[in-house]
Amino acid sequence: MFTGLVQAVGTLTEITRGEDSAILKFAVENFLIDVKKGDSIAVNGVCLTAVDLGPDFFTADVMIQTLKLTSLGALNIGSQVNLELAARLSDRMGGHIVQGHVDGVGTIQGVTPGEKWQQVDIEIPDQLMKYLQPQGSICVDGVSLTVGELNDDKNLISVWLIPETLAKTNLDSRIVGDAVNIEVDVLAKYVERILKRGDA
């Protein structure tokens, strides 16, 4: 489990492609101090397992299905990624419950700088819009954000990024047309399941 509070920004330095998987190598400083092989790391909101690691790098095996269903398949050498270690039970829950199980890929439709914030408009896959509401939680590339506004007719949401978020994540480099991983609030999905299942 994660909280959506990004702890570091890493860089993709190597891609080794196989028939049904790929090995991705990421460089990052001052982040892997307590990490062991087998630990979970959220990479742009996707829960991956550290297979090999050193003081300033780690590798992860990624299945073809994950590359197809998330924005990880669009990464290139030099791409910056948001990183978060799995939460400890003793951690403060500063964001919201994030599983690292991406529900779909959204597309940046607008970026509007402001004096103390930046508005980002994101087109959301149609099937995910039902889980979103104004002032509700959404995870974008591993970053816990609040839905500011939504437009159901256009499958569009707007989020506002404060300077702290822009400084500590890769969202400051996002431009129109970029793909971003979307994970909706898991609590909404549980409510839907309960209502569908009922007493049957």
DOPAFI-754398 format. One record per residue (C-alpha): residue in one letter; x, y, z. Coordinates in nm, 3 decimals, padded with zeros to 5 digits. Layout:
+------+---------+---------+---------+
! resn !      px !      py !      pz !
+------+---------+---------+---------+
!    a !       X !       Y !       Z !
...
+------+---------+---------+---------+
END
This chain:
+------+---------+---------+---------+
! resn !      px !      py !      pz !
+------+---------+---------+---------+
!    m !  00.000 !  00.000 !  00.000 !
!    f !  00.111 !  00.355 ! -00.075 !
!    t ! -00.011 !  00.702 !  00.015 !
!    g !  00.049 !  00.894 ! -00.307 !
!    l !  00.308 !  01.119 ! -00.145 !
!    v !  00.606 !  01.105 ! -00.380 !
!    q !  00.939 !  01.064 ! -00.201 !
!    a !  01.183 !  01.101 ! -00.490 !
!    v !  01.209 !  01.150 ! -00.864 !
!    g !  01.420 !  00.893 ! -01.048 !
!    t !  01.543 !  00.858 ! -01.404 !
!    l !  01.502 !  00.562 ! -01.639 !
!    t !  01.854 !  00.471 ! -01.749 !
!    e !  01.818 !  00.133 ! -01.918 !
!    i !  01.552 ! -00.082 ! -02.087 !
!    t !  01.614 ! -00.450 ! -02.158 !
!    r !  01.328 ! -00.592 ! -02.362 !
!    g !  01.230 ! -00.959 ! -02.373 !
!    e !  00.952 ! -01.145 ! -02.551 !
!    d !  00.696 ! -01.106 ! -02.275 !
!    s !  00.860 ! -00.868 ! -02.029 !
!    a !  01.114 ! -00.592 ! -01.989 !
!    i !  01.370 ! -00.502 ! -01.724 !
!    l !  01.371 ! -00.133 ! -01.637 !
!    k !  01.664 !  00.026 ! -01.455 !
!    f !  01.615 !  00.348 ! -01.262 !
!    a !  01.873 !  00.582 ! -01.112 !
!    v !  01.786 !  00.771 ! -00.795 !
!    e !  01.991 !  00.927 ! -00.515 !
!    n !  01.931 !  00.915 ! -00.140 !
!    f !  01.621 !  00.697 ! -00.171 !
!    l !  01.722 !  00.331 ! -00.147 !
!    i !  01.885 !  00.336 !  00.197 !
!    d !  01.641 !  00.093 !  00.363 !
!    v !  01.528 ! -00.091 !  00.048 !
!    k !  01.592 ! -00.464 !  00.004 !
!    k !  01.548 ! -00.695 ! -00.293 !
!    g !  01.183 ! -00.788 ! -00.319 !
!    d !  01.053 ! -00.462 ! -00.173 !
!    s !  00.769 ! -00.281 ! -00.347 !
!    i !  00.828 !  00.058 ! -00.508 !
!    a !  00.561 !  00.266 ! -00.680 !
!    v !  00.694 !  00.396 ! -01.012 !
!    n !  00.461 !  00.660 ! -01.156 !
!    g !  00.194 !  00.494 ! -00.947 !
!    v !  00.264 !  00.138 ! -01.065 !
!    c !  00.361 ! -00.108 ! -00.792 !
!    l !  00.684 ! -00.278 ! -00.900 !
!    t !  00.926 ! -00.511 ! -00.721 !
!    a !  01.292 ! -00.421 ! -00.677 !
!    v !  01.480 ! -00.713 ! -00.834 !
!    d !  01.834 ! -00.579 ! -00.820 !
!    l !  01.961 ! -00.268 ! -00.652 !
!    g !  02.261 ! -00.066 ! -00.548 !
!    p !  02.312 !  00.258 ! -00.354 !
!    d !  02.178 !  00.470 ! -00.640 !
!    f !  01.982 !  00.237 ! -00.873 !
!    f !  01.726 ! -00.040 ! -00.883 !
!    t !  01.582 ! -00.265 ! -01.152 !
!    a !  01.232 ! -00.405 ! -01.189 !
!    d !  01.082 ! -00.674 ! -01.410 !
!    v !  00.772 ! -00.547 ! -01.590 !
!    m !  00.535 ! -00.778 ! -01.776 !
!    i !  00.418 ! -00.685 ! -02.125 !
!    q !  00.062 ! -00.653 ! -01.996 !
!    t !  00.171 ! -00.386 ! -01.747 !
!    l !  00.357 ! -00.198 ! -02.020 !
!    k !  00.043 ! -00.206 ! -02.236 !
!    l ! -00.204 ! -00.104 ! -01.965 !
!    t !  00.001 !  00.177 ! -01.808 !
!    s !  00.213 !  00.467 ! -01.927 !
!    l !  00.531 !  00.276 ! -01.840 !
!    g !  00.538 !  00.140 ! -02.194 !
!    a !  00.582 !  00.495 ! -02.325 !
!    l !  00.888 !  00.572 ! -02.111 !
!    n !  01.219 !  00.643 ! -02.282 !
!    i !  01.576 !  00.656 ! -02.157 !
!    g !  01.600 !  00.975 ! -01.955 !
!    s !  01.231 !  00.983 ! -01.857 !
!    q !  01.173 !  01.105 ! -01.503 !
!    v !  00.950 !  00.897 ! -01.277 !
!    n !  00.781 !  00.954 ! -00.942 !
!    l !  00.892 !  00.709 ! -00.672 !
!    e !  00.737 !  00.605 ! -00.342 !
!    l !  00.823 !  00.322 ! -00.104 !
!    a !  00.546 !  00.109 !  00.040 !
!    a !  00.391 !  00.266 !  00.349 !
!    r !  00.468 !  00.138 !  00.696 !
!    l !  00.184 !  00.094 !  00.945 !
!    s !  00.349 !  00.363 !  01.156 !
!    d !  00.352 !  00.621 !  00.873 !
!    r !  00.127 !  00.926 !  00.868 !
!    m ! -00.151 !  00.886 !  00.613 !
!    g ! -00.088 !  01.218 !  00.442 !
!    g ! -00.237 !  01.133 !  00.102 !
!    h ! -00.497 !  00.860 !  00.052 !
!    i ! -00.498 !  00.481 !  00.015 !
!    v ! -00.311 !  00.399 ! -00.307 !
!    q ! -00.263 !  00.038 ! -00.414 !
!    g ! -00.029 !  00.088 ! -00.707 !
!    h ! -00.280 ! -00.093 ! -00.930 !
!    v ! -00.337 !  00.143 ! -01.221 !
!    d ! -00.698 !  00.157 ! -01.343 !
!    g ! -00.629 !  00.330 ! -01.674 !
!    v ! -00.426 !  00.588 ! -01.861 !
!    g ! -00.535 !  00.951 ! -01.889 !
!    t ! -00.416 !  01.224 ! -02.124 !
!    i ! -00.309 !  01.577 ! -02.033 !
!    q ! -00.541 !  01.816 ! -02.218 !
!    g ! -00.438 !  02.147 ! -02.068 !
!    v ! -00.174 !  02.309 ! -01.848 !
!    t ! -00.244 !  02.658 ! -01.714 !
!    p !  00.018 !  02.824 ! -01.491 !
!    g ! -00.104 !  03.047 ! -01.210 !
!    e !  00.059 !  03.276 ! -00.957 !
!    k !  00.085 !  03.011 ! -00.687 !
!    w ! -00.054 !  02.702 ! -00.855 !
!    q ! -00.082 !  02.523 ! -01.187 !
!    q ! -00.407 !  02.393 ! -01.328 !
!    v ! -00.384 !  02.064 ! -01.514 !
!    d ! -00.678 !  01.928 ! -01.713 !
!    i ! -00.678 !  01.552 ! -01.767 !
!    e ! -00.899 !  01.343 ! -01.993 !
!    i ! -01.001 !  01.032 ! -01.798 !
!    p ! -01.106 !  00.697 ! -01.951 !
!    d ! -01.486 !  00.694 ! -01.972 !
!    q ! -01.529 !  00.388 ! -01.749 !
!    l ! -01.344 !  00.557 ! -01.462 !
!    m ! -01.538 !  00.883 ! -01.446 !
!    k ! -01.811 !  00.728 ! -01.229 !
!    y ! -01.560 !  00.686 ! -00.945 !
!    l ! -01.465 !  01.055 ! -00.935 !
!    q ! -01.624 !  01.350 ! -00.763 !
!    p ! -01.522 !  01.708 ! -00.686 !
!    q ! -01.298 !  01.723 ! -00.377 !
!    g ! -01.248 !  01.347 ! -00.398 !
!    s ! -00.911 !  01.173 ! -00.427 !
!    i ! -00.733 !  01.058 ! -00.742 !
!    c ! -00.381 !  00.925 ! -00.800 !
!    v ! -00.204 !  01.067 ! -01.108 !
!    d !  00.133 !  00.910 ! -01.191 !
!    g !  00.160 !  00.807 ! -00.827 !
!    v !  00.071 !  01.150 ! -00.688 !
!    s ! -00.225 !  01.182 ! -00.451 !
!    l ! -00.434 !  01.477 ! -00.573 !
!    t ! -00.775 !  01.628 ! -00.512 !
!    v ! -01.024 !  01.652 ! -00.798 !
!    g ! -01.099 !  02.023 ! -00.826 !
!    e ! -01.356 !  02.016 ! -01.104 !
!    l ! -01.497 !  01.755 ! -01.338 !
!    n ! -01.681 !  01.761 ! -01.667 !
!    d ! -01.873 !  01.438 ! -01.727 !
!    d ! -01.965 !  01.532 ! -02.084 !
!    k ! -01.598 !  01.556 ! -02.185 !
!    n ! -01.458 !  01.298 ! -01.938 !
!    l ! -01.235 !  01.576 ! -01.809 !
!    i ! -01.110 !  01.664 ! -01.463 !
!    s ! -00.908 !  01.958 ! -01.339 !
!    v ! -00.652 !  01.940 ! -01.060 !
!    w ! -00.448 !  02.222 ! -00.911 !
!    l ! -00.083 !  02.164 ! -00.830 !
!    i !  00.081 !  02.366 ! -00.554 !
!    p !  00.450 !  02.467 ! -00.575 !
!    e !  00.546 !  02.185 ! -00.335 !
!    t !  00.396 !  01.924 ! -00.567 !
!    l !  00.559 !  02.077 ! -00.873 !
!    a !  00.897 !  02.086 ! -00.699 !
!    k !  00.893 !  01.729 ! -00.569 !
!    t !  00.734 !  01.534 ! -00.856 !
!    n !  00.769 !  01.501 ! -01.231 !
!    l !  00.433 !  01.670 ! -01.291 !
!    d !  00.606 !  02.003 ! -01.350 !
!    s !  00.737 !  01.867 ! -01.682 !
!    r !  00.404 !  01.733 ! -01.809 !
!    i !  00.273 !  01.884 ! -02.132 !
!    v ! -00.045 !  01.853 ! -02.338 !
!    g ! -00.069 !  01.508 ! -02.494 !
!    d !  00.131 !  01.328 ! -02.224 !
!    a ! -00.007 !  01.000 ! -02.091 !
!    v ! -00.046 !  00.963 ! -01.715 !
!    n ! -00.137 !  00.665 ! -01.499 !
!    i ! -00.470 !  00.694 ! -01.320 !
!    e ! -00.578 !  00.509 ! -01.007 !
!    v ! -00.917 !  00.598 ! -00.868 !
!    d ! -01.007 !  00.581 ! -00.500 !
!    v ! -01.033 !  00.212 ! -00.406 !
!    l ! -01.310 !  00.290 ! -00.157 !
!    a ! -01.538 !  00.395 ! -00.444 !
!    k ! -01.475 !  00.063 ! -00.617 !
!    y ! -01.561 ! -00.130 ! -00.301 !
!    v ! -01.887 !  00.063 ! -00.263 !
!    e ! -01.976 ! -00.017 ! -00.624 !
!    r ! -01.904 ! -00.386 ! -00.567 !
!    i ! -02.118 ! -00.399 ! -00.254 !
!    l ! -02.409 ! -00.227 ! -00.426 !
!    k ! -02.384 ! -00.457 ! -00.730 !
!    r ! -02.354 ! -00.773 ! -00.525 !
!    g ! -02.617 ! -00.681 ! -00.270 !
!    d ! -02.729 ! -00.975 ! -00.059 !
!    a ! -02.692 ! -01.228 ! -00.339 !
+------+---------+---------+---------+
END
